[in-house]
């Protein structure tokens, strides 16, 4: 069965638990963001953990909330945040550089990555195909320390978009209509995943649906595909970037052809030695293993048995006597 984009991202980042709707899972976080109103406490918590550098792929400290410098408090917080970023390996975005969630979307967002932020607008990254979530400062601090982020495996709402947005209508209006229909509580525990030709249409990108095969991706930024029809298929060529939707059969494994098998037999297999990889031979293989297998064997199992003869009562009495002789606690003699 095919997976949604959300399920694919969760599967690629799963560290603990199973991807069963409603169950708790732990996932790896690739990126974090904080802002100065909530980040100060988050970094104090991270300092208390005692790790010399952040363990995420990228973490950014933004200053975009408390910009009024009427006394020393905001200025002191900003100096602290700047020193934390320098010490622990974060990017620092100073006052005036822009709003955290929008700057992160434009500068650091990557499709397929996970983002955890101490700002309620962190899900903006979902517009790029990220799994982006807001969380408390301690959760963000633990993510920067390389620990899993725990959440309940969400359910997925698929929202298919078709056509184009009317004049003066934006993506926010679409979201507000979804909220009107579902209410805020109706979205708790769900990820809203938008798909369909309307996504490409409003991004100004070409889109092709019902793709059964990707035939060629050329260097001149073009792609050739086969589109499934009711009575055959249509071969199309379009420019990149393009949004494609594929039929589920495209993921079914195909058996290798005879030509492919013959080519595989003749293929030259590259062999790299430890010296080629610049590895210490004392730390790899059997020599470098902390444990070594001395012997593999099947343990012997004692066989044999004893048959108690006579009627039922006599056989049971003999069995109980034998069990007591073996030292098994069966109660006093005469008790059942």
C-alpha positions, 0 to 999 in steps of 0.5 A: 500500500502506498504511503503519504508524504507525511508517512514517508518522512516519519518512516525515514526518521523513525527511532522508536515505536511503530507507525500505527495511528494513535501510538506514540513514536520517537523521531529524529529531528534534522533542524530546529529553530527558536526565537528570542521570546522562547529561545532563551529558556530553551538554550538555558535548558540545553546548556544544562544538558552539558553537550559541547555542540548541537547534534542536529544537521542545522539549528538557527537562533532568530531574534524577531520578537522582543525588539524594543530596547527600552531597558537592559533585559531584551538586550541582555537576552540577545547578547546571551543568544548570540553567545550561545549560537557561537559556542554551540554551533548554531546560526544566529539571525540578528534583529531586523533580519526577518521573521523566523518561520519565513526566513527559515522557509526561504533560507534553510527549508528542505523537502523531506526534512523534520523541523522542530521549533519553539515558535507556533508558526513553525509549521510554515515549513510544511509548505516546502514538504517538510514535517515542521512542528512547534513544541516547547523549549525543553523538547527543542533542547532535547532535539538539539542534543540528538534525542528523539522527539516524541509524538502520537503517530498522526492521522492524515487528512488528504485535501485534493486541490484542483483548478486555480485560486480566484483573484484575491484568494490566497493559500491562507483562505484555503486553510481558513475554509478547511478550519471552517469545515473541520473546526480547530479541534477537528484537526487535533492529531491530524496532518493536513496534506494537500495534493492534486493538480491544483498544487502545481497550478498555483505554483505555476509549474507544469504537472502530469498525472497518472504516470506509469513510467519515468522513461528519461531525465535529460541533462537539458532539464527535461523529462520523458514520462508515460501517462496511463490512459484507459486504452493505452498510454501517452508518451510526454516530454516536459521541462523541469521542475514539474509535479508528477503524480504516479499510479501505485503500480510504479512501485512494484518491483520488476524482474531483471531481464535476460540482457540485464542478467548477462550484463551483471555477470560481465560487470567489473566490481570495484574492490576497496581495501582498508588502505583505500578507505584509510581505515585502521585494520586494528579497529575493523573486522574480526581483529577490531571486534570487541566480541569474537565468536569462539564456537557455534553449536546446537545445545544438547537436549536430554531425552527420555521419559517415564511411564506411570502404569495402572489406573488413573488414580494410581498413575496420578499418585505416582506422578505427584510422588515423582514430582515431590522427589524432584523437589517441586513444591506441590503442597502437603501429602494428600492435598490436591 
